[in-house]
Amino acid sequence: MSYYNPQQMAKIAIKAGTKKATLPLTSLIILGFLGGAFIALGYLFNIRVTAGLPHEWGTLNNLIGGLVFPLGLILTVIAGGELLTGNMMAVSMAALAKKVSVKQLSINWILIAITTSQVLFLLLTFSDIYLD
């Protein structure tokens, strides 16, 4: 396993942020949508697993739900989806290093935020989940 010092990690983050900020528009939209879908899938898995557990188990239900939710994060990393949290770190580092412009940073953040949140709206629209 390799070890990177903080300066090397900053260079890696800047390189990743530059790559994320210069993705074509269609790729950015698709990857943002996929990232949101994988996180939604992890949350739905959490709901499915914890819904059938007895209430008497107390906070153990939350622990079990917390153990299955990371499936969404794992799918996002393996499949290469984009999430706003990762882009806020990596693209910001690239912007601070003057590798990307503030305009590219803003466009990236806005598109990823919109595409990942669209999954929530689609999930609520096409499922039996209703807000009372």
Secondary structure, 3 states (H helix, E strand, C coil): CCCCCHHHHHHHHHHHHHHHHCCCHHHHHHHHHHHHHHHHHHHHHHHHHHHCCCHHHCCHHHHHHHHHCHHHHHHHHHHCCCCHHHHHHHHHHHHHCCCCCHHHHHHHHHHHHHHHHHHHHHHHHCCCCCCC
